[in-house]
């Protein structure tokens, strides 16, 4: 591991107060903007990001033209390509100017040099271990609470949005940036179905929505963990595979409890991603896109995206209505274990 990777509290205090983990991460970004030219320029470029807004069935979608996301959007994630490239999240391969804040003993919080959020971070394991959520869900849960003053936490599965599926990592970004942050309560009230109401745990399913999801709300760590394990087993049964079921996760902590939104996935990328010529649109949806902010790294794609494009994309990458019903049944049938 690179010896000078982690900033000390004294280093951070030169930029911002560092009273809690969220403040320390905020201070890290200030330090990196001051000392890392590439990152500073890419954050300055966020001011020029073009946006288009859509309303579909009364809910908000924001399409952004962000050329800095081209590498991530087009990342080759097949096994051969991964074997042949250096892992860009391993500490020895990070840019010399990149610094970090330590999280627990086994993670480094890094500023994402190609940001989507106004403040965007990658939280990477210090060891080269695969992207896998079953055993690392407690880290995601803890991370969302630790950073709750400012940020939400995200997970992209190895086959649905992670550009480094060979290296365990999460992301964090500003609360309130994603439309679903503001629309969640309305969604579960008007379109949601309550699957479970245990002592200290609520489980909702929202299937009457362009982006189907299951959500947990709880202040109980044990119940939240069990609920996730039930979801994982049920999703794997629906997929008919022993691999990690495809999913994206948004996790936040507010008013003393966690809110975890899980988007079950059917495909990594929509069919138009692979087409030729004018029919090709480079969108590779991950947790941010499922949260309502759709990234287009090419201007021609930004200009051609329509409401029909979004309906087609989410319809393809989300699981079918029949599969979602099976998933709900699997979760409900295991309710006695929660």
C-alpha positions as CSV (number, residue, x, y, z in Angstrom):
1,X,0.0,0.0,0.0
2,X,1.2,3.5,-0.8
3,X,2.8,5.0,2.3
4,X,1.5,8.6,1.8
5,X,-2.0,7.7,0.8
6,X,-4.0,8.6,4.0
7,X,-4.3,12.2,5.1
8,X,-4.0,12.9,8.8
9,X,-6.5,14.9,10.9
10,X,-3.9,17.7,11.0
11,X,-3.8,17.7,7.1
12,X,-7.6,17.9,6.9
13,X,-7.9,20.7,9.5
14,X,-6.0,23.0,7.2
15,X,-9.1,22.9,4.9
16,X,-12.2,22.2,6.9
17,X,-13.3,21.3,10.5
18,X,-13.2,17.5,10.7
19,X,-15.6,16.8,13.6
20,X,-17.2,13.7,12.2
21,X,-16.7,11.3,9.2
22,X,-18.8,13.3,6.8
23,X,-16.8,16.5,7.7
24,X,-13.5,14.6,7.2
25,X,-14.6,13.5,3.7
26,X,-15.8,17.0,2.9
27,X,-12.3,18.3,4.0
28,X,-10.7,15.6,1.8
29,X,-12.4,17.0,-1.3
30,X,-11.2,20.5,-0.4
31,X,-7.7,19.2,-0.1
32,X,-7.8,17.3,-3.4
33,X,-9.2,20.3,-5.3
34,X,-6.3,22.3,-4.0
35,X,-3.6,19.8,-4.8
36,X,-4.8,17.6,-7.7
37,X,-5.2,19.5,-11.0
38,X,-7.2,16.9,-12.9
39,X,-9.7,16.5,-10.1
40,X,-10.1,20.3,-9.8
41,X,-10.7,20.8,-13.5
42,X,-13.2,18.0,-13.6
43,X,-15.2,19.4,-10.7
44,X,-15.0,22.9,-12.3
45,X,-16.5,21.3,-15.4
46,X,-19.6,20.2,-13.5
47,X,-20.7,23.8,-13.7
48,X,-21.0,23.3,-17.5
49,X,-22.9,20.0,-17.4
50,X,-26.0,20.2,-19.6
51,X,-29.2,18.8,-18.3
52,X,-32.6,17.9,-19.7
53,X,-35.6,17.1,-17.5
54,X,-38.4,14.6,-18.1
55,X,-41.6,13.8,-16.3
56,X,-42.9,10.2,-16.8
57,X,-46.1,9.2,-14.9
58,X,-45.5,12.2,-12.7
59,X,-42.0,11.3,-11.6
60,X,-38.8,13.1,-12.4
61,X,-35.8,12.1,-14.5
62,X,-32.8,14.2,-15.3
63,X,-30.5,13.4,-18.2
64,X,-27.1,14.9,-18.0
65,X,-24.4,15.4,-20.7
66,X,-21.2,14.7,-18.7
67,X,-18.2,13.8,-21.0
68,X,-16.0,13.0,-18.0
69,X,-18.1,9.8,-17.6
70,X,-17.1,8.2,-20.9
71,X,-14.5,5.9,-19.5
72,X,-16.8,4.5,-16.8
73,X,-19.8,4.2,-19.2
74,X,-17.9,2.2,-21.8
75,X,-15.7,0.2,-19.4
76,X,-15.0,-3.3,-20.6
77,X,-16.0,-5.6,-17.7
78,X,-15.6,-9.0,-19.3
79,X,-13.2,-11.4,-17.6
80,X,-10.5,-11.1,-20.2
81,X,-10.4,-7.3,-20.2
82,X,-10.3,-7.2,-16.4
83,X,-7.4,-9.7,-16.3
84,X,-5.4,-7.7,-18.8
85,X,-5.7,-4.2,-17.2
86,X,-4.3,-2.9,-14.0
87,X,-7.0,-2.4,-11.3
88,X,-7.5,1.4,-11.0
89,X,-8.7,1.0,-7.4
90,X,-5.7,-0.8,-6.0
91,X,-3.7,1.7,-3.9
92,X,-0.5,1.1,-5.8
93,X,-2.1,2.1,-9.1
94,X,-3.8,5.4,-7.9
95,X,-2.5,8.7,-9.3
96,X,0.3,10.2,-7.3
97,X,-1.8,13.2,-6.4
98,X,-4.7,11.1,-5.1
99,X,-5.0,11.0,-1.3
100,X,-7.6,9.3,0.9
101,X,-9.3,9.2,4.3
102,X,-9.2,5.9,6.1
103,X,-12.5,4.2,6.8
104,X,-12.4,1.4,9.4
105,X,-9.2,-0.5,8.9
106,X,-10.0,-1.9,5.5
107,X,-11.4,0.9,3.3
108,X,-10.0,4.1,1.7
109,X,-12.4,6.9,0.9
110,X,-11.2,8.5,-2.3
111,X,-12.5,11.5,-4.3
112,X,-13.9,10.4,-7.6
113,X,-12.0,12.3,-10.2
114,X,-14.8,12.0,-12.7
115,X,-17.7,13.2,-10.6
116,X,-21.5,13.0,-11.1
117,X,-22.5,14.4,-7.7
118,X,-21.3,17.9,-6.7
119,X,-19.3,15.9,-4.1
120,X,-18.6,12.3,-5.2
121,X,-16.5,9.7,-3.5
122,X,-15.4,6.1,-4.0
123,X,-14.9,3.9,-1.0
124,X,-12.6,1.1,-1.9
125,X,-11.3,-1.9,0.0
126,X,-7.5,-1.6,0.6
127,X,-7.2,-5.2,-0.6
128,X,-8.0,-6.5,-4.1
129,X,-11.2,-8.5,-3.3
130,X,-14.2,-9.0,-5.6
131,X,-17.2,-6.7,-5.7
132,X,-19.7,-8.7,-3.6
133,X,-22.5,-7.5,-1.4
134,X,-23.6,-10.5,0.7
135,X,-20.7,-10.3,3.1
136,X,-20.1,-6.5,2.7
137,X,-23.7,-5.3,3.3
138,X,-22.8,-4.3,6.9
139,X,-20.1,-2.0,5.5
140,X,-22.6,-0.3,3.3
141,X,-25.1,0.0,6.2
142,X,-22.4,1.5,8.5
143,X,-21.1,3.8,5.8
144,X,-24.5,5.3,5.1
145,X,-24.8,6.1,8.8
146,X,-21.3,7.4,9.2
147,X,-21.7,9.9,6.3
148,X,-25.3,10.7,7.0
149,X,-24.8,14.4,7.7
150,X,-24.1,15.0,4.1
151,X,-24.2,11.9,1.9
152,X,-26.0,8.8,0.8
153,X,-24.1,5.5,-0.1
154,X,-24.4,3.5,-3.3
155,X,-23.6,0.0,-4.4
156,X,-23.4,-1.2,-8.0
157,X,-23.4,-5.0,-8.6
158,X,-20.5,-6.5,-10.5
159,X,-22.8,-7.1,-13.5
160,X,-24.9,-3.9,-13.4
161,X,-22.9,-0.7,-13.2
162,X,-19.6,-1.4,-11.4
163,X,-16.7,-0.4,-13.7
164,X,-14.3,-2.4,-11.3
165,X,-16.2,-5.7,-10.6
166,X,-13.0,-7.2,-9.4
167,X,-12.4,-4.8,-6.6
168,X,-14.9,-4.2,-3.7
169,X,-16.1,-0.6,-3.5
170,X,-19.0,1.6,-2.8
171,X,-19.8,5.2,-3.7
172,X,-21.2,8.2,-1.8
173,X,-22.7,11.5,-3.0
174,X,-24.8,14.4,-1.9
175,X,-28.1,13.8,-0.2
176,X,-31.0,15.3,-2.3
177,X,-29.2,15.1,-5.6
178,X,-31.1,12.1,-6.9
179,X,-34.8,12.7,-7.7
180,X,-35.8,9.5,-5.8
181,X,-34.6,11.1,-2.6
182,X,-37.5,13.6,-2.8
183,X,-40.0,11.2,-4.4
184,X,-39.5,8.1,-2.2
185,X,-42.3,8.9,0.3
186,X,-44.8,9.6,-2.4
187,X,-43.8,6.4,-4.3
188,X,-44.3,4.1,-1.4
189,X,-47.6,5.9,-0.5
190,X,-49.2,6.0,-3.9
191,X,-47.5,3.0,-5.7
192,X,-46.1,0.9,-2.9
193,X,-47.2,-2.3,-1.3
194,X,-46.3,-3.1,2.3
195,X,-44.8,-6.6,2.3
196,X,-43.8,-6.7,6.0
197,X,-44.4,-4.6,9.1
198,X,-42.4,-6.2,11.8
199,X,-41.3,-4.6,15.1
200,X,-38.8,-2.1,13.9
201,X,-38.8,-3.1,10.2
202,X,-40.9,-2.0,7.2
203,X,-40.5,-3.6,3.8
204,X,-42.1,-2.0,0.7
205,X,-42.4,-3.1,-2.9
206,X,-42.9,-0.6,-5.7
207,X,-43.7,-2.4,-9.0
208,X,-46.0,0.1,-10.6
209,X,-43.1,2.3,-11.5
210,X,-40.6,2.5,-14.3
211,X,-37.8,1.4,-11.9
212,X,-39.1,-1.4,-9.8
213,X,-37.6,-1.6,-6.3
214,X,-37.8,-3.1,-2.8
215,X,-37.1,-0.9,0.2
216,X,-36.3,-1.5,3.9
217,X,-36.8,1.0,6.6
218,X,-35.5,0.2,10.1
219,X,-33.6,1.4,13.1
220,X,-32.7,-2.2,14.0
221,X,-29.3,-3.4,12.7
222,X,-30.2,-7.1,13.2
223,X,-33.5,-6.9,11.4
224,X,-32.0,-4.9,8.6
225,X,-29.3,-7.5,8.1
226,X,-31.8,-10.4,8.1
227,X,-34.1,-8.5,5.7
228,X,-31.2,-8.1,3.3
229,X,-30.3,-11.8,3.5
230,X,-33.9,-12.7,2.8
231,X,-33.9,-10.4,-0.2
232,X,-30.6,-11.8,-1.5
233,X,-31.8,-15.4,-1.2
234,X,-35.2,-14.6,-2.9
235,X,-33.5,-12.6,-5.7
236,X,-31.1,-15.5,-6.3
237,X,-34.0,-17.9,-6.5
238,X,-35.8,-15.7,-9.0
239,X,-32.6,-15.5,-11.1
240,X,-32.1,-19.3,-10.9
241,X,-28.4,-18.8,-10.3
242,X,-25.8,-19.2,-7.6
243,X,-24.1,-15.9,-8.7
244,X,-24.8,-12.7,-6.9
245,X,-28.3,-11.5,-8.1
246,X,-28.0,-8.3,-10.1
247,X,-28.9,-5.2,-8.1
248,X,-28.2,-1.6,-7.4
249,X,-28.6,-0.2,-3.9
250,X,-29.1,3.3,-2.5
251,X,-28.6,3.4,1.3
252,X,-29.2,6.4,3.6
253,X,-29.6,7.1,7.3
254,X,-31.9,9.8,8.6
255,X,-34.0,10.5,11.7
256,X,-32.5,7.5,13.5
257,X,-33.2,4.9,10.9
258,X,-31.9,3.4,7.7
259,X,-33.6,3.5,4.3
260,X,-32.3,0.9,1.8
261,X,-33.6,0.9,-1.7
262,X,-32.8,-2.2,-3.8
263,X,-33.3,-2.2,-7.6
264,X,-33.4,-5.8,-8.9
265,X,-31.8,-6.0,-12.4
266,X,-32.2,-8.2,-15.4
267,X,-29.5,-6.8,-17.7
268,X,-26.3,-4.8,-17.5
269,X,-26.9,-2.6,-20.5
270,X,-29.9,-1.8,-22.7
271,X,-29.9,-3.2,-26.3
272,X,-29.3,0.3,-27.9
273,X,-25.9,0.4,-26.1
274,X,-24.7,-2.3,-28.6
275,X,-26.2,-1.0,-31.8
276,X,-24.3,0.6,-34.6
277,X,-24.4,4.1,-36.1
278,X,-27.2,6.5,-35.2
279,X,-29.1,3.8,-33.3
280,X,-26.3,3.5,-30.7
281,X,-26.8,5.3,-27.4
282,X,-24.1,5.1,-24.8
283,X,-25.9,4.8,-21.5
284,X,-24.8,2.1,-19.0
285,X,-27.2,2.5,-16.0
286,X,-26.0,2.1,-12.4
287,X,-27.4,3.2,-9.1
288,X,-27.3,6.9,-10.0
289,X,-29.3,6.3,-13.1
290,X,-31.8,4.1,-11.2
291,X,-32.0,7.0,-8.8
292,X,-33.3,9.2,-11.6
293,X,-30.1,10.9,-13.0
294,X,-29.2,9.4,-16.3
295,X,-25.6,9.9,-17.6
296,X,-24.8,10.5,-21.2
297,X,-21.1,11.0,-21.9
298,X,-21.6,11.9,-25.6
299,X,-23.5,15.0,-26.7
300,X,-25.2,13.2,-29.6
301,X,-26.8,10.7,-27.1
302,X,-27.8,13.5,-24.8
303,X,-29.7,15.2,-27.6
304,X,-31.4,12.1,-28.9
305,X,-32.6,10.7,-25.6
306,X,-36.4,10.9,-25.3
307,X,-39.1,9.7,-22.9
308,X,-39.4,6.6,-25.1
309,X,-35.6,6.0,-24.7
310,X,-35.9,6.0,-20.9
311,X,-39.0,3.8,-20.9
312,X,-37.2,1.3,-23.2
313,X,-34.0,1.3,-21.2
314,X,-35.5,0.8,-17.7
315,X,-37.9,-1.7,-19.1
316,X,-35.0,-3.8,-20.4
317,X,-32.6,-3.6,-17.5
318,X,-35.2,-4.0,-14.7
319,X,-36.7,-7.5,-13.9
320,X,-40.0,-8.3,-15.5
321,X,-43.4,-7.9,-13.7
322,X,-43.6,-11.7,-13.3
323,X,-40.2,-11.9,-11.8
324,X,-41.0,-9.1,-9.4
325,X,-44.1,-10.9,-8.2
326,X,-41.9,-14.0,-7.5
327,X,-39.5,-11.8,-5.6
328,X,-42.2,-10.3,-3.5
329,X,-43.6,-13.7,-2.8
330,X,-40.2,-15.0,-1.7
331,X,-39.7,-12.0,0.6
332,X,-43.2,-12.3,2.1
333,X,-42.9,-16.1,2.7
334,X,-39.7,-15.6,4.7
335,X,-41.3,-12.9,6.9
336,X,-41.5,-15.3,9.9
337,X,-37.7,-15.3,10.0
338,X,-37.5,-11.5,10.6
